[in-house]
């Protein structure tokens, strides 16, 4: 299972939708994540775009950690499908985002 808070992933989804995948708001937020959180974010995205199955989570995470040669914000920026891939990844992994989404709607 992902080792990044659901709120942080939902925040990335919100920023990508609100400001666009190339925004400095999104890039700044992703760059503030630690290496483990960033790798988890990438692995969630890969599961969402079906590069890995949810059952292959450990492999997806290990790959994200070993292949992290560029800053994560550079890798993910400009990816127009990023919020959709993240949502699909969380869903595939069985993560309920209802409370986190409600938090951002109420903010």
BADORO-313472 format. One line per 3 residues: number of its first residue (from 0); their letters; for each residue z, y, x of N, C-alpha, C. Coordinates in steps of 0.1 Angstrom, whole numbers, always signed. Layout:
<pts>
NUM = A = Z Y X Z Y X Z Y X | ...
</pts>
This chain:
<pts>
0 = XXX = +0 -12 +8 +0 +0 +0 +0 +13 +9 | -6 +23 +4 -6 +35 +12 +7 +41 +15 | +8 +46 +27 +20 +52 +32 +18 +67 +34
3 = XXX = +14 +73 +22 +13 +87 +21 +17 +90 +6 | +24 +101 +4 +29 +104 -9 +17 +106 -19 | +18 +102 -31 +8 +104 -41 +5 +118 -43
6 = XXX = +16 +126 -42 +15 +141 -44 +5 +147 -34 | +6 +142 -21 -2 +148 -11 -17 +144 -13 | -20 +132 -18 -34 +128 -21 -39 +136 -33
9 = XXX = -30 +137 -43 -35 +145 -55 -37 +160 -51 | -29 +165 -41 -31 +179 -37 -45 +180 -30 | -49 +170 -22 -62 +170 -16 -73 +170 -26
12 = XXX = -71 +161 -37 -81 +161 -48 -82 +174 -54 | -70 +180 -57 -70 +193 -64 -77 +204 -55 | -74 +205 -42 -80 +215 -34 -95 +213 -33
15 = XXX = -99 +200 -32 -114 +198 -31 -121 +202 -43 | -115 +200 -55 -121 +204 -67 -120 +219 -70 | -109 +225 -66 -106 +239 -69 -114 +248 -60
18 = XXX = -114 +245 -47 -120 +253 -37 -133 +248 -30 | -136 +235 -32 -148 +229 -27 -144 +221 -14 | -153 +211 -11 -150 +202 +0 -151 +209 +14
21 = XXX = -157 +220 +14 -159 +227 +27 -149 +239 +29 | -140 +240 +20 -131 +252 +20 -120 +251 +31 | -116 +262 +36 -106 +263 +46 -92 +258 +40
24 = XXX = -90 +260 +27 -78 +256 +21 -76 +241 +22 | -87 +234 +19 -87 +219 +20 -85 +215 +35 | -93 +221 +44 -93 +217 +58 -79 +220 +64
27 = XXX = -73 +231 +60 -60 +235 +65 -49 +225 +61 | -50 +221 +48 -40 +212 +43 -42 +198 +50 | -54 +193 +51 -56 +180 +57 -52 +180 +71
30 = XXX = -54 +191 +78 -50 +192 +92 -35 +193 +94 | -28 +196 +83 -13 +196 +84 -7 +182 +83 | -15 +172 +79 -10 +159 +77 -7 +153 +91
33 = XXX = +3 +144 +92 +4 +137 +105 -6 +126 +106 | -7 +120 +118 -18 +110 +120 -17 +98 +110 | -6 +93 +107 -4 +82 +98 -9 +86 +84
36 = XXX = -5 +98 +79 -9 +102 +66 -24 +104 +66 | -30 +110 +76 -44 +112 +77 -52 +99 +76 | -47 +89 +84 -54 +76 +84 -53 +70 +70
39 = XXX = -41 +71 +63 -40 +66 +50 -49 +73 +40 | -51 +86 +42 -60 +93 +33 -75 +88 +35 | -79 +86 +47 -92 +81 +50 -94 +67 +44
42 = XXX = -84 +58 +46 -84 +45 +41 -85 +45 +25 | -78 +53 +19 -79 +54 +4 -93 +58 +0 | -98 +68 +7 -112 +72 +4 -122 +61 +6
45 = XXX = -120 +53 +17 -129 +42 +19 -128 +31 +8 | -116 +29 +3 -115 +19 -8 -121 +25 -20 | -120 +38 -22 -126 +44 -34 -141 +44 -34
48 = XXX = -147 +45 -22 -162 +45 -21 -167 +31 -19 | -158 +21 -19 -161 +7 -19 -166 +2 -5 | -162 +9 +5 -164 +5 +19 -155 -7 +22
51 = XXX = -143 -7 +16 -133 -18 +17 -128 -21 +3 | -125 -33 +0 -118 -37 -12 -103 -34 -11 | -97 -32 -23 -83 -29 -23 -75 -40 -16
54 = XXX = -80 -53 -17 -73 -64 -11 -74 -63 +5 | -83 -55 +10 -85 -54 +24 -78 -41 +30 | -67 -37 +22 -61 -24 +26 -56 -24 +41
57 = XXX = -50 -34 +45 -45 -34 +59 -56 -32 +69 | -68 -39 +67 -79 -37 +75 -85 -23 +74 | -86 -17 +62 -90 -4 +61 -82 +6 +68
60 = XXX = -68 +4 +67 -59 +13 +74 -60 +12 +89 | -61 +0 +94 -62 -3 +108 -75 +3 +114 | -86 +2 +106 -99 +8 +110 -98 +23 +111
63 = XXX = -92 +29 +101 -90 +43 +100 -82 +48 +112 | -72 +41 +116 -64 +45 +128 -72 +44 +141 | -79 +33 +142 -86 +31 +155 -99 +39 +156
66 = XXX = -105 +42 +145 -118 +50 +146 -116 +65 +144 | -104 +70 +144 -101 +84 +143 -104 +91 +156 | -117 +94 +158 -121 +101 +170 -123 +116 +168
69 = XXX = -125 +120 +156 -126 +134 +152 -115 +138 +143 | -111 +150 +143 -101 +154 +133 -105 +150 +119 | -95 +145 +112 -97 +141 +98 -103 +151 +89
72 = XXX = -99 +164 +91 -104 +174 +82 -119 +176 +85 | -124 +174 +97 -138 +175 +100 -146 +164 +94 | -140 +152 +94 -146 +140 +89 -148 +141 +74
75 = XXX = -137 +146 +67 -137 +146 +52 -144 +159 +47 | -144 +170 +54 -149 +182 +49 -164 +181 +46 | -168 +187 +36 -182 +187 +32 -186 +174 +24
78 = XXX = -177 +165 +22 -179 +153 +14 -178 +156 -1 | -189 +159 -8 -187 +164 -22 -181 +153 -31 | -182 +141 -27 -176 +130 -36 -161 +127 -32
81 = XXX = -155 +135 -23 -142 +132 -18 -132 +130 -29 | -131 +140 -39 -120 +138 -49 -123 +126 -58 | -135 +123 -61 -138 +111 -69 -135 +98 -61
84 = XXX = -138 +98 -48 -135 +86 -40 -119 +84 -39 | -112 +95 -37 -98 +94 -36 -92 +89 -49 | -96 +94 -60 -91 +89 -73 -94 +75 -75
87 = XXX = -106 +71 -72 -110 +57 -74 -102 +48 -64 | -100 +53 -52 -92 +45 -43 -78 +43 -47 | -71 +53 -52 -58 +52 -57 -57 +43 -69
90 = XXX = -67 +44 -78 -68 +35 -90 -69 +20 -85 | -78 +18 -76 -81 +4 -71 -68 -2 -64 | -60 +7 -58 -48 +3 -52 -36 +2 -61
93 = XXX = -39 +5 -74 -28 +4 -84 -18 +15 -84 | -22 +27 -78 -13 +38 -77 -15 +47 -90 | -4 +49 -97 -4 +58 -109 -2 +72 -105
96 = XXX = -12 +81 -108 -12 +95 -104 -8 +104 -115 | -4 +99 -126 -1 +107 -138 +10 +118 -135 | +21 +114 -130 +32 +123 -127 +27 +134 -117
99 = XXX = +20 +130 -107 +15 +140 -97 +5 +149 -103 | -4 +144 -111 -14 +153 -117 -7 +162 -127 | +3 +158 -134 +10 +167 -143 +17 +178 -136
102 = XXX = +22 +175 -124 +29 +185 -116 +19 +196 -112 | +7 +192 -108 -3 +203 -105 -8 +210 -117 | -9 +204 -128 -14 +211 -140 -3 +221 -145
105 = XX = +10 +218 -143 +20 +226 -147 +24 +237 -137 | +18 +236 -125 +22 +246 -115 +14 +259 -117
</pts>
